[in-house]
């Protein structure tokens, strides 16, 4: 019969330890920072594009509403 305690006792209580040189560690950090920077840049571009699209949509809707208001205001005067 299995229980959740079986997993606890069957798996080793240690994790592997990797030893790398300072230069390898520096290179690893450099790569991680570059990946993070690339992701930030990509997210900024996506946000800017979404913002521009939303502004365009709002401006178009604003024009439509102004046009409709003119038509409605003009028909009242008759």
C-alpha positions in Angstrom: 0.0 0.0 0.0 1.3 3.4 -0.9 1.1 6.6 1.0 2.5 10.1 0.6 5.1 9.2 3.2 6.5 6.6 0.8 7.6 9.4 -1.5 9.3 11.2 1.3 11.3 8.3 2.4 12.1 6.9 -1.1 13.5 10.1 -2.6 17.0 11.2 -1.5 17.0 14.1 0.9 19.9 15.8 -1.0 20.1 17.7 -4.2 23.0 17.5 -6.6 25.6 20.2 -6.2 27.3 21.5 -9.3 30.6 23.3 -9.1 31.5 25.7 -11.8 34.3 28.2 -12.3 33.9 31.9 -11.6 34.2 32.6 -15.3 31.4 30.1 -16.1 29.3 31.7 -13.3 29.9 35.2 -14.8 28.9 34.0 -18.2 25.8 32.3 -16.9 24.7 35.5 -15.1 25.5 37.5 -18.2 23.3 35.2 -20.3 20.5 35.3 -17.8 20.6 39.1 -17.6 20.6 39.4 -21.4 17.6 37.1 -21.7 15.7 39.1 -19.1 16.7 42.4 -20.9 15.5 40.9 -24.2 12.2 39.9 -22.6 11.7 43.4 -21.1 12.3 44.9 -24.5 9.8 42.6 -26.2 7.2 43.3 -23.5 7.7 47.0 -23.9 7.2 46.8 -27.7 4.0 44.7 -27.2 2.6 47.1 -24.7 3.4 50.1 -26.9 1.7 48.5 -29.9 -1.4 47.6 -27.8 -1.5 51.2 -26.4 -1.3 52.6 -30.0 -4.1 50.3 -31.1 -6.3 51.3 -28.2 -5.7 55.0 -28.9 -6.6 54.5 -32.5 -9.8 52.7 -31.6 -10.8 55.4 -29.1 -10.1 58.2 -31.6 -12.2 56.5 -34.3 -15.0 56.0 -31.9 -14.8 59.6 -30.8 -15.1 60.7 -34.4 -18.1 58.5 -34.9 -19.8 59.8 -31.8 -19.2 63.5 -32.8 -20.6 62.8 -36.2 -23.7 61.2 -34.8 -24.1 64.1 -32.3 -24.0 66.6 -35.3 -26.6 64.6 -37.1 -28.9 64.4 -34.0 -28.4 68.1 -33.2 -29.2 69.1 -36.8 -32.4 67.1 -36.9 -33.6 68.8 -33.7 -33.4 72.2 -35.3 -35.9 71.3 -38.1 
